[in-house]
Amino acid sequence: MSYELTWGSPLGKSCIDLKSALSNWLGTRLIFLGDNTRGIPIDDDGQNKFADWNNDLKRHGHALKRYARFRGWKTDATDVGFTDDQVDDEAVDAMVFVAKAFHHLWD
């Protein structure tokens, strides 16, 4: 197959740096959900499963967007008061949140 049909395609280009493409895509959508969703996940007893659902969605969404910006796209996080370790750790925390909340990512 030609380069244009594999790594040169839009899908191929995003796969070259999947961590940046995924964190930017997912972060944008978590922020949107946090700003716009009206439902909250509840457990079998009717209790809120996540302490601060909307803010958690936005916080983790911003962490993923920061990861794409500062780690994937190689800009300097220290300019805005973050260390590379903070950006990495917050992105991992965001992905753990997404895994735990996976079945609740709807509106």
C-alpha positions in Angstrom: 0.0 0.0 0.0 1.1 3.5 -0.7 2.0 6.0 2.0 -1.0 8.2 1.2 -3.3 5.3 2.0 -1.6 4.3 5.2 0.5 6.6 7.3 -0.2 9.6 5.1 -4.0 9.3 5.5 -5.8 11.2 8.3 -6.1 8.0 10.3 -2.5 7.1 9.8 -1.3 10.6 10.8 -3.3 10.5 14.0 -1.9 7.0 14.8 1.7 8.3 14.4 1.2 10.1 17.7 -1.9 8.4 19.1 -1.4 9.6 22.6 -1.8 13.2 21.5 -4.6 12.6 19.1 -6.5 10.5 21.6 -6.0 12.8 24.6 -7.0 15.9 22.6 -10.1 14.2 21.2 -11.2 12.7 24.4 -10.4 15.8 26.5 -12.5 18.0 24.3 -15.5 15.7 24.6 -15.1 15.3 28.4 -15.1 19.1 28.8 -18.2 19.3 26.5 -20.0 16.7 28.7 -19.0 18.5 31.9 -20.4 21.8 30.5 -23.6 20.3 29.1 -24.7 17.1 30.8 -27.6 17.1 33.2 -27.5 13.5 34.3 -25.3 12.0 37.0 -24.3 8.4 37.4 -26.0 6.7 40.4 -25.3 3.4 42.1 -27.9 0.7 42.9 -28.8 2.6 46.1 -29.5 5.8 44.3 -26.3 7.5 45.5 -24.1 9.6 43.2 -21.2 7.4 42.1 -18.9 10.3 41.5 -18.6 13.1 44.0 -18.6 16.0 41.6 -19.5 14.6 38.2 -19.6 17.7 36.0 -16.4 19.2 37.5 -14.6 15.9 37.3 -15.5 15.6 33.6 -14.1 19.1 33.0 -11.0 18.7 35.2 -10.0 15.4 33.6 -10.8 16.8 30.1 -8.5 19.7 30.7 -5.8 17.4 32.0 -6.0 15.4 28.7 -5.9 18.6 26.6 -2.9 19.8 28.6 -1.2 16.5 27.9 -1.8 16.8 24.2 -0.5 20.3 24.2 2.5 20.0 26.4 3.7 16.4 26.0 2.5 15.3 22.6 3.1 18.6 20.8 6.3 19.3 22.7 5.5 22.8 24.0 6.8 23.9 27.4 4.5 23.3 30.3 6.6 25.3 32.7 5.4 28.5 31.0 2.0 28.0 32.6 3.1 26.6 35.9 3.1 22.8 35.3 5.9 20.4 35.3 6.2 17.5 32.8 5.6 15.1 35.7 2.4 16.9 36.7 1.1 16.8 33.2 1.9 13.1 32.8 0.4 12.2 36.2 -2.8 14.2 35.6 -3.3 12.6 32.2 -2.9 9.1 33.7 -5.4 10.0 36.5 -7.8 11.2 33.7 -7.5 8.0 31.9 -8.2 6.0 35.1 -11.3 8.2 35.6 -12.4 7.5 32.1 -12.0 3.8 32.7 -14.0 3.9 35.9 -16.7 6.1 34.4 -16.7 4.4 31.0 -20.3 3.1 31.2 -21.5 6.5 32.3 -20.1 8.7 29.5 -23.4 9.6 28.0 -26.0 12.3 28.4 
